[in-house]
Amino acid sequence: MRRAFTWIELVVAVLVVVVLLALLGVDLPFYFLFGWAWFLGRVTPNVQPAWDQVGVFAVGVVALTVLAHVLLRRANAGRWSNAARLVGLVLLVFVAGTAFVGLTHQVGWALTDPEPWVRDRLRDNGRVQLHLQQIGIGVFHALSDKEGQLPAGYLADRHGEPLHGWPTLLLPYIEEEALFRRIDLGKPWDDPANAAAAGQRVRLFTHPNRPKELAHGLPAMEYAANIHVLGGDKPRRLIEFVPLGENNIVLAAEVATDLRPWAYPVHLRDPALGLGHRHGFGSRTPGGRIQVLQLDGSVRQLVVGENEALGDALIREMTGARR
């Protein structure tokens, strides 16, 4: 008689399929299953707990456990382990209920939205979001290697002329180390010695729906960094932005106009110009939705035409400019 698959065998089979799809370039299932691990890895070091609220929560859990123990003793089941299981079950139900409410809200929004969300958001915006998240992961890997220093906006020669931009400096941290080794950082990006490397496409730097986009005959860069965060040839420290609120500060975002090759040394825009500005951040996605990578590693979606409603104060916060 043929036996059924065990849960362990089923999980292993699913993981094998996911890995094979990732090797074939279909990475959406991989990020769907394991994207939370990358998110926690880059966000957790920057979390600043409100210890007073943590204390209140801990006291509440202890009090609830004691109360459950007292009630269970009256029912002749008064073991502390039983009380702990009951409290754990209550917390699990609470967390699951909160997650279900969020899931229901998102599904309802997707089904009632008049725009073609499956094509334009799940496929287009979703992949742009993944690109920005991976760029953010690269930035935070660079941070850990440089003791809290963000990458410089560009590498300059002794006369202050830009040689290579932050996308080039980020290559070793986004699984493009082989390409990085082919670049002579002592020579300009457009020097003949760097021509072959500059003509190489970098998947994370291109729009998912326009992978062959060219700028001046070379693979284009469709994302730019905030000039107030990565601007100049002097790197800034992440701690400088903590008082400003990292969840409000733009690190990088999509660009729609004035595209340059990814190897070009200056890919910097100013959020203060407003969304959709020719020299600012923008998107060619239907609906004018712009994916924005924030300094805390999260990706936020903003809409061209609604930035005025954000108010000048938020726009100033998004710049991260020195005050």
Number of C-alpha atoms within 10 A of each C-alpha: 3 4 5 8 9 9 9 9 11 12 12 12 11 12 15 12 14 20 15 14 15 15 10 9 9 13 16 17 15 16 15 10 11 11 15 10 11 14 16 13 13 20 16 11 9 16 10 7 8 8 9 9 10 11 11 10 12 12 12 12 16 13 12 17 21 16 14 20 22 17 14 17 14 9 9 9 14 15 13 16 12 15 22 18 13 17 20 14 12 13 13 12 12 12 12 12 12 12 12 12 12 12 12 12 11 11 12 11 12 16 12 9 10 8 13 12 16 13 11 15 18 14 14 17 22 16 18 27 23 18 21 25 23 19 24 25 20 20 25 24 18 20 16 11 12 13 10 16 18 23 26 20 28 26 24 20 15 6 6 10 13 19 21 27 26 26 28 21 21 20 19 17 19 19 11 14 12 10 17 17 12 14 20 15 17 11 14 21 23 16 12 11 14 17 15 13 18 23 16 13 21 19 15 22 22 21 22 17 13 10 16 14 17 18 15 9 10 19 24 25 27 28 30 26 26 27 21 22 28 24 22 19 19 15 18 19 16 18 13 12 17 15 7 17 13 22 18 20 27 28 30 27 28 27 27 19 16 10 20 21 22 30 30 23 24 23 26 25 25 22 27 20 14 19 25 23 17 14 18 22 30 27 21 14 15 12 12 16 21 26 26 25 28 22 26 23 24 19 22 15 12 16 15 17 13 12 15 12 8 10 10 13 8 15 20 15 18 24 22 25 16 9 5
